[in-house]
Each structure stands twice: as C-alpha cells, then as structure tokens.
Amino acid sequence: MKPLLSSAPYRGRFAPSPTGPLHLGSLYTALVGFCEARRRRGAWLVRIDDADRLRCRPIHADDILRTLEKHGLWWDENVLFQSHRDEIYRAALERLVSDGLVFPCTCPRRELAASGQVYPGNCRTRDRRPPAGEHALRLRVDEAVVGFDDRLQGRFEQDLGNEVGDFVVRRRDGIPAYHLATVIDDAEQGVTEVLRGVDLLDSTPRQILLQERLGLPRPDYCHIPVLTDRGGIKLSKQAGARAVDANTPSKNLWTLLTLLGFAPEPGLLGAQPAEILDWVVARWDIRCLPAGQGIDVSGLAP
C-alpha cells in the first residue's frame, strides 16, 4: 500500500448525492469542511456523487452547486461528476476480477435480508465464471480486521469477516457501488482527509480495505457529529428534511454557527456570507464542535 497522505498539503472534499436539494444537515457538513480547509490553508473540493443514475438528477446537482455559491462556499477546483467516470470504475473492477479478489453474486434480496446484516457467503465458493444475467460483484474480505484513528471519534476497529462479510463493489445493475467509487475518486483528487458525518464511520474499514486491494493511498479520517431531530434521527432527504432556503444564506450560516458553538458577533447579523465565513475561519477549531455523535436541531424555528 502507498504511504499515508498526512504530510501533504491539506485537501478536503464535499461529496453530496444529487437525489434532492441541499438540506440543513448537508449544508452543515459542507460548512465544517470548508472552514477546516480554509483554516489549514488547503483546498476544498466539491464532487457530485451521481454514479447512481436511477436516483440522481442533474437538476438537483445544479441546485446544490448554486446553493453552495449563495452561501459563499466556493470550491477550489473543477467539480468532479461520478457519472462521467464509468470507464475509470470499470478498469478498477477489471483489476479486482483479474486479481481474483471479487466474485459474482446472484443472491436474491429476500435471501440476504433473511440472513441478517452479515453477508453469509452463499456465492463465494460457486463457479467463478460470470453467471448469465444480472449479478453483483462482491469483494472477498476473508479474515480482514481493519482499524484506524479518527481525528474526532478516536480509535475504530472492525472485524469485516464477522461484522460485514464480503461486500458489493458493483451492483446487479452494473452501477459501481458507493465504496468503490469513493475510494477511487478520493485518491484521484488527492484528498488528504475525508471529513464527513459520523453515520459513515462504519463504512470506513471497507473503504480502507479497498484502498489496500487497489494500491491506493489512505487519507486521514474525521467523522463529525450529525444534525438530528428530537428522536436522534439524522436529518436526511429520506427522513423528510426540508430544503435549505437559498435566499437566506446569512441567516442559515448564523443558525449553523450558533449550533456549533461559534455564535457570530452581533455586528455580523445580516452581514454577507463572505464576511461571516471570514470571521469564523479566523476562529475555527474543529475540536470545539459539540461532543457526541449528534446535534439536536429540533429547537430551531420552522
């Protein structure tokens, strides 16, 4: 495996999936990543994770980018679209196939659901030749135990064989799985730290294993607490989170910074987004984020 990227100039990224407009939880993640990159005099990149053509829409991608712009969250390089990178993902899959690291899986969804959270390995020992018809590709995890030190969450370790099992790197419909596309894109963009919500913490060992299998560098990781409702449920499009009002960017930034413990000075009330961001970047310290894995936003005015 290639060496870690820790000594390289900081490069962070925000990678939303355009399945709907930006909501407050996603804007929060973008804001934290932007502030961290600016405080460390590094680059902040934006990637549109739209490999899944069935769920993602160009109109939502455009809306997300325009919303970021209105909030002063300007990215440093050209936006990368996963939907333009099929050949790159296909080449990585072919390499995994030729190295004997993946196998075809035809297990029906009902069969997998009945087996619980861990893939039971039904297809692992079957004929390796690709079956007729649609099939997924799964990465063999064998007895891999992967651990890493997260900058906010501390040490995290996962026994992939017993807790996850062989996982999908290409779906039955031919679309590259999230884990595969993510590690390839992070490596190509030279991302030195993956900053994202703590709900993705247990995805990281799978991605580290893929990095090892593909000979890709391992970035650092920083999983931040997510915004939640009163019941502790993460704000998300699936949970019905409302779209951010892009016409009130200063108010939105003020709200988020107050939640994060960086309440702006009264004189900044109504200031332009750029002025508010300059103020917070000068004072930014990610270690000052609220403790724990969730930030309750149920008290916010509707």
C-alpha positions, -999 to 999 in steps of 0.1 A, spaced: 0 0 0 12 35 -7 21 58 23 -4 79 41 -10 114 28 -8 132 62 23 152 52 8 166 20 -9 200 18 -45 197 31 -71 187 6 -107 181 18 -139 174 -2 -177 177 0 -194 149 -20 -232 152 -20 -255 128 -39 -280 148 -60 -311 130 -51 -328 162 -39 -320 198 -29 -295 206 -2 -309 203 33 -295 218 66 -276 187 75 -257 187 42 -251 224 44 -236 219 78 -212 192 66 -202 215 37 -196 244 61 -175 224 85 -154 210 56 -150 245 41 -139 261 74 -114 233 81 -98 235 47 -96 273 48 -82 273 84 -55 249 73 -48 269 41 -57 239 20 -80 231 -9 -117 224 -6 -132 203 -34 -167 195 -44 -177 162 -60 -211 152 -72 -217 116 -63 -241 108 -91 -230 73 -102 -265 61 -94 -284 73 -125 -316 58 -111 -317 81 -81 -297 112 -91 -309 141 -112 -289 168 -129 -314 194 -118 -306 186 -82 -268 187 -88 -272 222 -103 -294 233 -73 -268 220 -48 -240 239 -65 -260 271 -67 -269 268 -30 -233 264 -21 -224 295 -41 -251 316 -25 -237 307 9 -201 317 -1 -189 281 0 -168 283 -31 -148 253 -42 -112 254 -55 -111 232 -85 -135 219 -112 -164 199 -98 -160 161 -104 -191 142 -115 -191 105 -109 -215 100 -138 -186 109 -162 -162 83 -148 -177 49 -158 -145 38 -176 -123 45 -146 -145 25 -123 -148 -3 -149 -110 -5 -151 -107 -8 -113 -133 -36 -113 -115 -55 -140 -83 -53 -120 -101 -67 -89 -115 -95 -111 -81 -104 -127 -65 -105 -92 -92 -129 -80 -104 -105 -53 -141 -104 -62 -167 -129 -71 -201 -128 -88 -232 -128 -65 -267 -137 -76 -282 -139 -41 -318 -126 -42 -325 -96 -19 -350 -117 2 -323 -143 8 -299 -117 20 -325 -99 42 -332 -132 59 -296 -138 67 -292 -106 88 -266 -78 85 -236 -100 76 -233 -115 41 -234 -153 46 -210 -161 17 -235 -180 -3 -218 -173 -37 -182 -172 -25 -174 -208 -34 -195 -211 -65 -181 -213 -100 -161 -181 -105 -173 -177 -142 -197 -148 -145 -233 -162 -145 -258 -154 -172 -280 -124 -164 -276 -97 -138 -252 -102 -109 -234 -82 -84 -196 -83 -77 -185 -87 -41 -151 -81 -26 -137 -110 -6 -129 -98 29 -116 -131 43 -105 -125 78 -96 -88 75 -97 -67 106 -93 -30 99 -87 -3 124 -79 34 121 -76 65 143 -103 90 136 -95 126 144 -127 132 164 -141 98 172 -108 81 183 -98 45 175 -123 25 155 -118 -12 146 -140 -36 126 -138 -73 120 -150 -73 85 -153 -110 82 -177 -113 112 -194 -79 112 -199 -72 75 -188 -101 52 -180 -98 16 -194 -66 3 -207 -53 -30 -184 -32 -52 -206 -34 -83 -243 -36 -81 -265 -61 -101 -275 -33 -125 -238 -26 -133 -235 6 -113 -203 9 -92 -210 7 -55 -205 37 -33 -174 23 -16 -156 16 -49 -164 50 -65 -155 69 -33 -120 54 -28 -111 58 -65 -122 95 -66 -106 104 -33 -73 90 -45 -75 107 -79 -84 141 -63 -55 137 -38 -78 140 -8 -58 140 24 -86 140 49 -121 126 44 -144 147 66 -180 135 68 -208 126 91 -203 100 119 -231 79 104 -205 68 78 -179 58 104 -185 21 99 -181 24 61 -145 34 65 -130 0 72 -145 -13 40 -130 16 21 -96 12 37 -96 -25 26 -105 -14 -9 -76 11 -9 -53 -17 1 -66 -40 -25 -62 -14 -52 -29 0 -40 -44 35 -33 -32 59 -6 -51 61 27 -63 95 36 -69 106 72 -105 105 85 -126 129 106 -162 119 113 -182 148 127 -214 146 147 -246 148 125 -276 170 129 -306 151 143 -342 156 152 -355 152 188 -356 115 184 -319 113 175 -327 106 138 -302 121 114 -316 149 91 -317 134 56 -338 135 25 -351 101 33 -363 113 67 -381 143 50 -355 170 58 -366 203 42 -346 220 16 -324 249 26 -338 283 17 -310 296 -6 -325 331 -4 -315 335 33 -278 324 33 -266 347 60 -294 335 83 -286 299 76 -249 304 83 -257 322 115 -280 294 126 -254 267 119 -226 285 136 -247 291 167 -254 254 168 -217 246 166 -208 270 194 -193 297 171 -220 323 176 -210 353 154 -206 387 169 -239 408 169 -224 432 144 -223 404 118 -261 399 120 -272 405 84 -237 406 70 -229 390 37 -219 353 37 -183 360 28 -179 383 59 -194 357 82 -172 330 68 -140 351 72 -150 357 108 -154 321 117 -124 308 97 -102 331 117 -115 314 149 -121 279 137 -111 249 157 -128 216 148 -121 203 183 -147 228 195 -176 210 178 -202 197 203 -192 164 218 -210 132 209 -223 119 177 -254 140 172 -265 177 174 -302 181 182 -317 208 160 -354 202 169 -355 235 188 -349 255 156 -377 277 145 -396 261 115 
